[in-house]
Amino acid sequence: MNSADFANMPDWFIPVIIFLAVWTLFWKGLSLWHSANRKDSTWFIILLIFNTLGILDMLYLFGFAKIKTNKLFR
């Protein structure tokens, strides 16, 4: 990718990338925190390696760990 390719990007591209990075970091941090506290070492490693824009992280938190939304930040 050269400098001309960056000049042709739409105006919304950079804010979308920044939003997705923050979104992913939020869910990744939350899921890693809970998996470490629950001593789910297998889940911790899986969540650490795979980046799925927070989808796998949310599946772990709400599906497998069954954490209620009011306990996410405790």
Residue frames relative to the residue before (quaternion, step in Angstrom):
aa qw qx qy qz dx dy dz
M 1.0000 0.0000 0.0000 0.0000 0.00 0.00 0.00
N 0.1572 -0.7989 0.5750 0.0803 3.57 -0.75 0.99
S 0.7379 -0.4337 0.2785 0.4358 3.58 -1.28 0.09
A 0.6018 0.5582 -0.3663 0.4382 3.62 1.09 -0.55
D 0.6162 0.5451 -0.3490 0.4488 3.61 1.07 -0.64
F 0.6533 0.5043 -0.3155 0.4683 3.59 1.01 -0.77
A 0.6361 0.5356 -0.3271 0.4488 3.59 1.06 -0.68
N 0.7030 0.4712 -0.2619 0.4638 3.59 1.13 -0.56
M 0.4641 0.6794 -0.4525 0.3440 3.60 1.25 0.05
P 0.5208 -0.6205 0.4740 0.3449 3.60 -1.08 0.64
D 0.6391 -0.5624 0.3751 0.3667 3.57 -1.20 0.54
W 0.6788 0.5101 -0.2952 0.4380 3.60 1.06 -0.64
F 0.4960 0.7127 -0.4115 0.2770 3.61 1.19 -0.37
I 0.7002 0.4708 -0.2836 0.4556 3.62 0.74 -1.00
P 0.6640 0.4815 -0.3391 0.4608 3.68 0.82 -0.76
V 0.6282 0.5261 -0.3411 0.4607 3.61 1.04 -0.69
I 0.6466 0.5090 -0.3139 0.4736 3.59 0.96 -0.83
I 0.6516 0.5016 -0.3162 0.4731 3.60 0.96 -0.84
F 0.6403 0.5214 -0.3215 0.4634 3.60 0.95 -0.86
L 0.6798 0.4889 -0.2959 0.4598 3.60 0.86 -0.93
A 0.6323 0.5240 -0.3338 0.4629 3.59 1.04 -0.70
V 0.6693 0.4808 -0.2974 0.4821 3.60 0.93 -0.87
W 0.6197 0.5476 -0.3257 0.4583 3.59 1.01 -0.88
T 0.6853 0.4857 -0.2756 0.4674 3.58 0.85 -1.01
L 0.6576 0.5155 -0.3103 0.4534 3.58 0.91 -0.91
F 0.6299 0.5413 -0.3289 0.4496 3.59 0.99 -0.82
W 0.7318 0.4202 -0.2481 0.4758 3.60 0.69 -1.08
K 0.6139 0.5422 -0.3502 0.4544 3.61 1.04 -0.71
G 0.6766 0.4952 -0.2961 0.4574 3.59 0.86 -0.94
L 0.6675 0.5080 -0.2979 0.4557 3.56 0.92 -0.91
S 0.6973 0.4615 -0.2865 0.4676 3.59 0.87 -0.88
L 0.6421 0.5054 -0.3336 0.4700 3.61 1.00 -0.70
W 0.6189 0.5469 -0.3352 0.4535 3.58 1.03 -0.78
H 0.7117 0.4494 -0.2651 0.4703 3.58 0.80 -0.99
S 0.6527 0.5014 -0.3348 0.4588 3.61 0.94 -0.75
A 0.6397 0.5056 -0.3314 0.4748 3.60 1.04 -0.66
N 0.6682 0.4977 -0.3033 0.4625 3.59 0.93 -0.84
R 0.7012 0.4357 -0.2580 0.5020 3.60 1.10 -0.67
K 0.3836 -0.7460 0.4506 0.3055 3.59 1.36 -0.05
D 0.3420 0.7080 -0.5229 0.3293 3.57 1.03 0.90
S 0.1175 -0.8549 0.5011 0.0652 3.57 0.44 1.21
T 0.6123 0.5412 -0.3575 0.4520 3.61 1.04 -0.67
W 0.6747 0.4744 -0.2902 0.4853 3.58 0.89 -0.92
F 0.6075 0.5604 -0.3579 0.4346 3.59 0.99 -0.77
I 0.6866 0.4758 -0.2820 0.4719 3.58 0.86 -0.95
I 0.6449 0.5139 -0.3253 0.4627 3.60 0.93 -0.85
L 0.6889 0.4812 -0.2800 0.4642 3.58 0.87 -0.95
L 0.6382 0.5333 -0.3214 0.4527 3.57 1.08 -0.70
I 0.7203 0.4607 -0.2507 0.4540 3.58 0.95 -0.87
F 0.7866 0.3436 -0.1767 0.4817 3.58 0.75 -1.03
N 0.1537 -0.7781 0.6060 0.0604 3.53 -0.92 1.00
T 0.0534 0.8278 -0.5500 0.0968 3.58 -0.40 1.25
L 0.5743 -0.6105 0.3553 0.4138 3.59 1.13 0.68
G 0.7343 -0.4491 0.2261 0.4560 3.57 1.03 0.77
I 0.4856 0.6871 -0.4375 0.3174 3.60 1.21 -0.23
L 0.6888 0.4562 -0.2825 0.4875 3.60 0.79 -0.97
D 0.6262 0.5479 -0.3328 0.4438 3.57 1.05 -0.76
M 0.6719 0.4761 -0.2899 0.4876 3.59 0.97 -0.85
L 0.6109 0.5410 -0.3498 0.4601 3.60 1.05 -0.69
Y 0.6477 0.5061 -0.3198 0.4713 3.57 0.97 -0.83
L 0.7028 0.4948 -0.2837 0.4252 3.58 0.74 -1.08
F 0.8079 0.3117 -0.1465 0.4783 3.56 0.71 -1.06
G 0.7276 0.4373 -0.2450 0.4683 3.61 1.10 -0.60
F 0.7955 0.3109 -0.1579 0.4955 3.57 0.66 -1.09
A 0.7390 0.3762 -0.2296 0.5096 3.60 0.88 -0.89
K 0.2349 -0.8205 0.4878 0.1832 3.59 1.29 -0.37
I 0.2451 0.7699 -0.5389 0.2385 3.55 0.91 0.99
K 0.3923 -0.7140 0.5341 0.2259 3.57 -0.86 0.99
T 0.6173 -0.5878 0.3768 0.3625 3.57 -1.10 0.69
N 0.6582 0.5066 -0.3297 0.4488 3.61 1.02 -0.62
K 0.7052 0.4243 -0.2660 0.5019 3.63 1.22 -0.19
L 0.3920 0.7500 -0.4610 0.2671 3.61 1.25 0.10
F 0.7968 0.3070 -0.1418 0.5007 3.59 0.96 -0.81
R 0.5100 0.6243 -0.4361 0.3999 3.58 1.13 0.59
